[in-house]
Amino acid sequence: MKKIYFLSLALFAVVTMQAQDWAPESTEWWYPEPAIVKPGKTPGQPPSDAIILFDGSDLSKWTSDQGGEPGWKIANGVATIDPGKGGIRTKEYFGDCQLHLEFKLPPPVKADAENPHGQSQGNSGVLLQGRYEVQILDPENNKTYVNGMLGSIYKQTAPLVNPYTTNGEWQVYDIYWKAPKFGTGDRLESPAIITVVLNGVLIQNNYILQGHTPYRGLPAYSAHGRLPLGLQDHGRAISFRNIWIRNL
C-alpha cells in the first residue's frame, strides 16, 4: 500500500509540474465558432434555426401514412386527428434532432369512460424516424402497463415520473434524439439515445433504446438512415400545435 501511495504522489507531482510549464493558450481553441441562434421570444417558441413543421396554418410539411394529403382537421391554429384517416409523417427526413410539440387529449368517449383501463383512451404516439415511439396516452384514471403509458418509450421503459396535468389542457413534449448509427454490413455501431421532457419535467434521462418499439415481440434494430417523423392515428381526436424540430 505504501508503494502505491508514494507512486501516486510522484505521478501527481509530475503532472502538476508539467501543467505549470504549459502556456495557458496551449489548451485554448478559437475556431470554429458556434453559429449564433436566436431563441424564441417565449418558452416553447422556435429558435431561429428551427424547421417549423406546424405553425397552425396547414400541414404542408406532412403527408399521410398512405401517401397524399393528410386527412386531419385544422381549425384555430390546431391540427386534430380525424380518427380513421390515418397517421401523418413529415416529408423531410431526420436523424439526430431536438423536437418540440404540444398536444391536448380530449375527454374519454363513452366507451372509454365505461371501460377506462387500457390503451384505447387518448392514444397516439410520436414516432421518431418512423419506428421509435414516445407514447401519448391519457393517464387520467386510466390504468395500463407502465411501459405503455404516457411518456414511455413504448414497450421498453416507463417514464421516471408522470407530470401530466388534466384532459383538455395543453401538454408539452421536448424530445432530444440521438439516432442509432450503423456501419459496414449494417452492423449497429451505436444505439439510439433519447431524453424526454414533459411539461418542463424530465421523464426520460438519456435512455438507451434496445431497438424499435413493436406492439408484439421484442425490440430489435435494423439498419436505416434518416427517416421521417411520424404522428400516430390510434382512433382518438387528439390535437397538436406548435411543432418544430432542429437538426443536430
C-alpha positions as CSV (number, residue, x, y, z in Angstrom):
1,M,0.0,0.0,0.0
2,K,2.9,2.4,0.8
3,K,4.5,1.8,-2.6
4,I,1.2,2.6,-4.3
5,Y,0.7,5.7,-2.2
6,F,4.2,7.1,-2.9
7,L,3.8,6.2,-6.6
8,S,0.5,8.2,-6.7
9,L,2.2,11.2,-5.0
10,A,5.0,11.0,-7.5
11,L,2.7,10.9,-10.5
12,F,0.7,13.8,-9.1
13,A,3.9,15.9,-8.6
14,V,5.0,15.2,-12.2
15,V,1.5,16.2,-13.7
16,T,1.5,19.3,-11.5
17,M,5.0,20.3,-12.7
18,Q,4.1,19.7,-16.3
19,A,0.9,21.7,-16.0
20,Q,2.8,24.6,-14.5
21,D,5.1,24.6,-17.6
22,W,2.2,24.8,-20.0
23,A,1.2,28.1,-21.6
24,P,-2.5,28.8,-21.0
25,E,-3.2,29.3,-24.7
26,S,-1.9,25.8,-25.4
27,T,-5.3,24.4,-24.2
28,E,-7.5,27.0,-25.8
29,W,-9.1,26.9,-29.3
30,W,-10.9,29.7,-31.0
31,Y,-12.3,28.1,-34.2
32,P,-14.8,27.2,-35.5
33,E,-17.1,29.5,-33.6
34,P,-20.6,28.1,-32.9
35,A,-23.4,29.6,-35.0
36,I,-25.5,32.3,-33.5
37,V,-29.1,31.2,-32.9
38,K,-31.7,33.5,-31.6
39,P,-34.0,31.8,-29.0
40,G,-37.8,32.1,-29.2
41,K,-39.3,35.1,-27.6
42,T,-41.2,33.0,-25.1
43,P,-40.6,29.5,-23.8
44,G,-41.6,26.8,-26.3
45,Q,-41.4,29.2,-29.3
46,P,-39.0,28.0,-32.1
47,P,-35.4,29.3,-32.2
48,S,-34.1,30.9,-35.4
49,D,-32.6,27.7,-36.7
50,A,-35.7,25.5,-36.2
51,I,-37.7,23.9,-39.0
52,I,-41.4,24.7,-38.5
53,L,-43.4,21.6,-39.0
54,F,-46.8,23.0,-38.0
55,D,-47.5,26.7,-37.3
56,G,-51.2,26.4,-37.1
57,S,-52.0,27.2,-40.7
58,D,-51.5,24.0,-42.7
59,L,-49.9,20.5,-42.9
60,S,-47.9,21.2,-46.0
61,K,-44.8,19.8,-44.4
62,W,-46.6,16.4,-43.9
63,T,-48.1,13.6,-45.9
64,S,-50.5,10.9,-44.8
65,D,-49.1,7.4,-44.0
66,Q,-50.8,6.1,-47.1
67,G,-49.5,8.9,-49.2
68,G,-51.3,12.0,-50.4
69,E,-52.6,14.9,-48.3
70,P,-53.1,14.4,-44.5
71,G,-56.8,14.0,-43.6
72,W,-56.6,15.7,-40.2
73,K,-58.8,18.7,-39.3
74,I,-57.3,22.2,-38.9
75,A,-59.1,24.9,-37.1
76,N,-58.0,27.9,-34.9
77,G,-54.3,27.1,-35.2
78,V,-54.7,23.4,-34.2
79,A,-54.4,20.2,-36.1
80,T,-56.7,17.4,-34.8
81,I,-56.7,13.7,-35.7
82,D,-59.8,12.7,-37.7
83,P,-60.0,9.1,-36.4
84,G,-59.6,6.6,-39.2
85,K,-57.9,9.0,-41.6
86,G,-54.5,7.6,-40.7
87,G,-51.3,8.9,-39.2
88,I,-49.1,11.5,-40.8
89,R,-45.3,11.7,-41.4
90,T,-43.0,14.5,-42.4
91,K,-41.9,14.9,-46.0
92,E,-38.4,15.7,-44.7
93,Y,-36.2,13.0,-43.3
94,F,-34.4,13.5,-39.9
95,G,-31.7,11.9,-37.8
96,D,-30.3,13.5,-34.6
97,C,-32.8,16.2,-33.6
98,Q,-34.5,18.3,-31.0
99,L,-38.3,18.1,-31.2
100,H,-40.9,20.3,-29.7
101,L,-44.6,19.7,-29.9
102,E,-47.7,20.4,-27.9
103,F,-50.7,18.1,-27.6
104,K,-54.2,18.1,-26.0
105,L,-56.2,15.0,-25.1
106,P,-60.0,15.1,-25.3
107,P,-62.3,13.7,-22.5
108,P,-62.8,10.0,-22.9
109,V,-65.6,8.9,-25.2
110,K,-68.5,7.0,-23.7
111,A,-66.9,3.6,-24.4
112,D,-63.7,4.7,-22.7
113,A,-65.5,6.1,-19.7
114,E,-67.3,2.8,-19.2
115,N,-64.1,0.8,-19.6
116,P,-61.3,3.2,-18.7
117,H,-58.4,0.7,-18.2
118,G,-56.3,0.2,-21.3
119,Q,-54.8,1.6,-24.5
120,S,-57.9,3.0,-26.2
121,Q,-58.2,6.2,-24.2
122,G,-56.4,9.2,-25.7
123,N,-53.9,7.1,-27.6
124,S,-51.4,8.5,-30.2
125,G,-47.6,8.5,-30.4
126,V,-44.6,10.4,-31.6
127,L,-42.7,8.1,-34.0
128,L,-39.0,9.2,-34.2
129,Q,-37.6,8.1,-37.5
130,G,-40.9,6.3,-38.0
131,R,-40.1,3.4,-35.8
132,Y,-39.3,4.5,-32.2
133,E,-42.4,5.6,-30.3
134,V,-42.7,8.0,-27.5
135,Q,-46.2,7.2,-26.2
136,I,-49.1,9.6,-26.0
137,L,-51.9,8.2,-23.9
138,D,-54.5,9.5,-21.5
139,P,-53.1,8.8,-17.9
140,E,-56.1,10.3,-16.1
141,N,-58.0,7.5,-14.3
142,N,-56.7,5.1,-17.0
143,K,-54.6,2.3,-15.7
144,T,-52.4,0.5,-18.2
145,Y,-49.0,-1.2,-18.4
146,V,-46.4,1.4,-17.3
147,N,-44.1,0.8,-20.3
148,G,-47.1,1.8,-22.5
149,M,-48.3,4.8,-20.5
150,L,-47.8,8.5,-21.4
151,G,-44.2,9.3,-21.7
152,S,-43.0,5.7,-22.0
153,I,-40.7,4.5,-24.7
154,Y,-43.3,2.1,-25.9
155,K,-42.9,-1.4,-24.6
156,Q,-39.3,-0.6,-23.4
157,T,-39.4,1.7,-20.4
158,A,-41.7,3.7,-18.2
159,P,-41.3,7.4,-17.6
160,L,-39.5,8.4,-14.4
161,V,-42.5,10.4,-13.3
162,N,-45.9,11.5,-14.5
163,P,-46.3,15.3,-14.8
164,Y,-49.5,15.2,-16.9
165,T,-52.0,17.9,-15.8
166,T,-55.5,17.1,-17.0
167,N,-57.6,16.4,-20.1
168,G,-58.4,19.5,-22.1
169,E,-55.2,21.3,-21.2
170,W,-52.2,21.6,-23.5
171,Q,-49.2,19.3,-22.7
172,V,-45.7,20.0,-23.9
173,Y,-43.1,17.4,-25.1
174,D,-39.5,18.4,-25.7
175,I,-37.6,15.4,-27.1
176,Y,-33.8,15.1,-27.6
177,W,-33.0,12.3,-30.0
178,K,-29.7,10.7,-30.9
179,A,-30.3,8.4,-33.8
180,P,-28.7,4.9,-34.0
181,K,-25.7,4.6,-36.2
182,F,-24.9,1.6,-38.5
183,G,-21.7,0.6,-40.1
184,T,-20.3,-1.9,-42.5
185,G,-22.6,-4.8,-43.1
186,D,-25.4,-2.9,-41.5
187,R,-23.8,-3.6,-38.1
188,L,-25.1,-1.5,-35.2
189,E,-22.3,0.9,-34.1
190,S,-24.2,2.9,-31.5
191,P,-27.8,2.6,-30.3
192,A,-30.4,5.3,-30.2
193,I,-30.5,7.5,-27.1
194,I,-33.4,9.6,-26.0
195,T,-34.2,12.3,-23.4
196,V,-37.8,13.4,-23.0
197,V,-39.2,16.4,-21.0
198,L,-42.9,16.6,-20.4
199,N,-44.3,20.0,-19.2
200,G,-40.8,21.0,-18.1
201,V,-40.2,17.8,-16.1
202,L,-37.5,15.3,-17.1
203,I,-39.2,11.9,-17.7
204,Q,-36.6,10.0,-19.8
205,N,-33.0,10.6,-19.0
206,N,-30.6,9.5,-21.8
207,Y,-32.4,6.2,-22.2
208,I,-30.6,3.8,-24.5
209,L,-33.1,2.1,-26.7
210,Q,-32.9,-1.7,-27.3
211,G,-34.3,-1.4,-30.8
212,H,-37.6,-0.4,-32.4
213,T,-40.9,-0.3,-30.4
214,P,-43.2,-3.1,-31.6
215,Y,-46.6,-3.9,-30.2
216,R,-45.8,-7.6,-30.3
217,G,-42.4,-9.2,-29.8
218,L,-39.1,-7.8,-28.6
219,P,-37.2,-4.7,-29.8
220,A,-34.6,-5.1,-32.4
221,Y,-32.5,-2.9,-34.7
222,S,-32.5,-3.0,-38.5
223,A,-30.2,-0.7,-40.4
224,H,-31.5,2.6,-41.7
225,G,-30.6,6.2,-42.3
226,R,-32.5,9.4,-41.9
227,L,-36.3,8.9,-41.8
228,P,-39.5,10.9,-41.4
229,L,-41.0,11.9,-38.1
230,G,-44.5,10.4,-37.6
231,L,-47.6,11.1,-35.6
232,Q,-49.9,8.2,-35.0
233,D,-53.7,8.0,-35.5
234,H,-55.0,5.5,-32.9
235,G,-58.7,6.3,-33.3
236,R,-59.0,9.3,-31.0
237,A,-59.3,13.0,-31.8
238,I,-56.0,14.3,-30.2
239,S,-55.0,17.8,-31.1
240,F,-51.5,19.2,-31.9
241,R,-50.0,22.6,-32.2
242,N,-46.6,24.4,-32.3
243,I,-44.5,21.6,-33.8
244,W,-40.9,22.4,-34.6
245,I,-37.6,20.5,-35.0
246,R,-33.9,21.2,-35.1
247,N,-31.3,19.1,-36.8
248,L,-28.4,18.3,-34.5
